Amino acid sequence: MKRSFRNLALVPVLVTGYATAAGAQNICCNQTYALCIAATCALSANGESALCACTVESGWSIGPTACAERAPVQQTGFTTLVSTFSTALYASDDFYQGSGKDADCYGKPCISFDGENAVCLCPVGNESHAYWTEGGSCGAPQSGMVYSGASSPFDAGLEGLAEQLAKCAGTTAPTPTACGATAGAAH
């Protein structure tokens, strides 16, 4: 997956001005979205936020706001969109269990300059904890970087969202794989 960006100096200004509405929880939509579960993120100077290199996907995803509120908006030279959850990368990327700080990109604003990659501005928590990510090819992030993390895909965390998403799409939830596990095996 290609994850390089031009015009990065514009990203914090553009995504800060694009806010998502609060309220609704876990709504399925069939549209274009940013997917950050495999994102590597560059920490801000104060460590409270990160710019995350995400992918642009189309199809079913789950997000915290209504479909109309997170629909992509074409601008001159870029598109604004929202980071949501999907299982689109389950077949291509294994889940790594990290420990430390991670970026929370769920429902956060993003921009795409090319329709394939997105940059999302995501908050980074103050406390270290265990998290799961498809980022980093099963290794820890480099200094000054974090991953976009989530709860476990092997228990009630992401598993419930994957099942809800499959129900919306009329399919079966795919089985995630943990780093070092055999295909279809959990942690």
N, C-alpha and C positions, 0 to 999 in steps of 0.2 A: 504494500500500500504506500502510495506516495504521500508524504506529509511535509511539504515545504511550502513556505508562504512568502509572498512579496508584500510590501506595504505594511509590515508589522507595526510600524509606529502609529498607524491610524487605528489599530484594533481596540485599545482601551477606550478611546473616545467614541468609536462607533458602537461598540457593544454596551457601553455604559448608558448611552442614550436610548437603547432599545430594551425596554423592560417588559417582563411578562406579568400578567395579572395573577394574583393569588386567589386561592379559594378551592377550586375543584381538585380532586385527587385521582390519580391513576386512570386517565381517560385514554381509550384506544383511538387512534386516528390513522388513516391511510393517506399519507402525504410525504413530502420530503422533510427530512429532519437531520440534525447533527447527532452522531453517535460517538460518545467519548469513552466507552468502557475500555478501549485499548489506547487511550491517550497518554502521551508523555507531556508533562507540563513544566514550563519554566516559571519558577517562583518570582514574585515581585520582590523589590528591595526590602520591604518590611515583612515578607513571608506570609501575609494575610490573604493573598490571592495569587492566582497563577493563570498564565495564558496556556491553554491546552490545544494541542494539535489533534483534532478530531477528523472523522470522515463524514462525508455527506452521503446519506442513504435515502432511498425512496421505498415506501411500502408501509406496513403496519408497525407502529411503535406505541409506547405508553408514555404519557407525560402528565404533569401535575396541573395543566390548564386545558381549557376547551380547545378543540381543533382550530376554530377560527382565530383564537388568540395566539396560537403558535404556528400558524400557517406561514410559509416563507414569503418574504416581501422583496421583490426585485427593486433594487436601487440602481443608480447610475454607477456601474463598475463593480457592484457587489450585491450579495443577497443577505438579508438578515434572516435567521432561523433560530430554532430552539433545540437544545440538547435534550434528548429523551432516551428511554430504555427500549432496546430491542435485542433479539437473539441473532441478528444478522451476521455476527462474527463468530458464533459458537462453533461452526464447522472449521474455521480457519485459524483461530487463536485459542490456545489453552489458557486457563485461568491460573494465575500466580497469586499465592497468599503472601502479601507484603505486611510489613510492620513499620509503623512510623506515621507521619502525616500524609494525608492524601487530599486531592482536590475533589470537591463535590460539584459535579457539573449538571446533575439532574435538574432539568427545567431552567437552565441558565441560558443567557443570550449568546449568540454566536454570529459570526459573519463568514461568508465564503466569497472568495474572489474568482474561483474557477469552477464551481459546481461539483467538485470532487472532494475538496478538503475544506475544513472549517476551523476557525480559531474561536475558542470560547473562553470567556472570562469567568473563572470559577473560584469561589472562596476556598480557603485552606483552613482547616480546623486548628485550634491551638494545642490539642492533645494528640499524642501518639497512640495508635491503636492498631489492631489487626484489620486488614481490608483485603478485598479480592479485586483483581484487575486482569484484563487481557493484554495490558501494556507491558513493554519491556522484554519480550521474548523470554519470559521465565527468570529474569534477573532483577536485582535491586536497581532503583534509579541512581543515576549519577549525581554527584554533588550539585546543589542548586536546582535540582529537578524533583518533581513528585509525579506520581501517577494519578489518574482519575480512578478512584476506587469506589467500591460498593460493598454491600453485604454479601454473604455467601450465596453462590448460585446452586449450592447443594443442599440447602435447607429452606426454611420458611422465607428467607430473605428474597433473593431474586427468583427463586423457584416459583413462588406465588405469582410474581409478575409475568414470568415466562408462560405459566399456565393460562393466566388471564389473556395475554397477548395471543396465544394459540387459539383460544376460544373465539376471540374477536376475528381472527383471520380464517377460522374454520379449518385449522390444521392441528397437528400434534406438536407439543413443545419439544424442541431438540434437547438432546442430552449434552450438557457441558462436560469438558474434560479438564482435569487439573494437570498442571505441569508435572511431568514425570509419570503420569498415569497412562494406562492403556486406553485406547479409544472407547468412549462411552463410560469410562470409570469415573467415579467421583473421587473425592479427596481421601 
